[in-house]
Amino acid sequence: MSYIKQGTALFRRTNIALFAGGFTTFAVLYSTQPLLPVFAQEFGLTPAVASLSLSVVTIALAVSMLLAGSLSEAWGRKPVMLVALFAVSLMTLLTAASPTYPVLLAFRILQGIILSGVPAIAMAYLGEEVEAGSLGVAMGLYISGNSVGGMAGRIVTGTLTDLWGWRTAIVGIGLLGVAASVVFWLLLPPSRHFEPRPLKLLPLVRSLASLCRDVRLLCLYGVGFLLMGSFVTLYNYIGFQLLAPPYSLSQTLVGWIFLVYIVGTFSSAWMGKQADRHGRPRVLAIALLLLFAGACLTLETDLLLKLAGIAVFTFGFFGGHSIASGWVGRLADHDKAQASSLYLFFYYAGSSVGGTAGGSLWSAFGWHGIVAMIACFLFAALLLSLRLTVLTRRAETAPREI
């Protein structure tokens, strides 16, 4: 059976469906990020504790994805993703009724577990169904849906919170998720290259162990951890800075700052295409340098320069994530769903670790502490990417057994 190729109607349907799936996932996932200052004030929390509303969902997502990929090996790609999207949308509506902060955290943990049925499986679906020459573009467009979802989730919650409170804002996200899930259900083509396998835990453990012995994949997993740790740390605490003097912006204006996600929508697809043309190592290194430059620019006190820094940072992040996530599917020669799950495990673990640790640095050193942490993360990511480049070139030039 043929693979899905760029320029066909099937390619467009696939991208629209996975765009909608990514939209729902990230709108729900990051819906509480602009609300961290609101939670801190309403429930009497420190910034680090308020950040748990994001950290608990990402760590639950990270752990659960290790099993979700295997469930899809037995039950199919589309069915698992479809159930997860509808279930998490309904769970979001329940989250809005949380009477206390611990109850809210419990609902967020459940959301993370349910959401695990989408990201890794979507990447595996693309790796199986899309031809190699079109994979970079398809992966970039899928991640564009992630960026639009993350942007819309933050803008909607920020605006609705100012108008009617944070509970109404969360309801709005749940209703958006239901609508996007319907689009996903109607448009995504069934798998044509998927072969179901019985669900067995021992082979899963062996598969994960085998993948962890591949140093090139471990380098990519480390890059994902550091990329996401940097990204979430910046966005978690920029709201605290902009709501306080000398900026004193409203919750609505802080929410609309996430409009810079538009550059991520462009960069994920564009840099994915550049990676197909010019090589992943070179373009990934450029993405990391853009992240560093953007983070440094946010140290400026002028609001316009700070916003420009956030935009550059966002451009680099989505481009880097698009390249790294697509690279996993190319390097893994078996169990692609588990390989993608492992990448996303480290990716979201970085979100939880970086996002919460950043709260302590924010309280102790202010914004300079946040940027210093991000700079250290990005330097480590650059070293890993250079190591990956060397290993990839060795593998390509090594003589093959006949």
Buried (B, 14 or more C-beta within 10 A) or exposed (E): EEBBEBEEEBBBBBBBBBBBBBBBBBBBBBBBBBBBBBBBEEBEBEBBBBBBBBBBBBBBBBBBBBBBBBBBBEBBBBBBBBBBBBBBBEBBBBBBEBEEBEEBBBBBBBBBBBBBBBBBBBBBBBBBBBEEEBBBBBBBBBBBBBBBBBBBBBBBBBBBBBEEEBBEBBBBBBEBBBEBBBBBBEBBBEBEEBEEEEBEEEBBEEBBEBBEEBEBBBBBBBBBBBBBBBBBBBBBBBBBBBBEEEEEBBBBBBBBBBBBBBBBBBBBBBBBBBBBEEEBBBBBBBBBBBBBBBBBBBEEEEEEEBBBBBBBBBBBBBBBBBBBBBBBBBBBEEBBBBBBBBBBBBBBBBBBBBBBBBBBBBBEEEBEBBBEBBBEBBEBBBBBBBBBBEBBEEEEEEEEEE
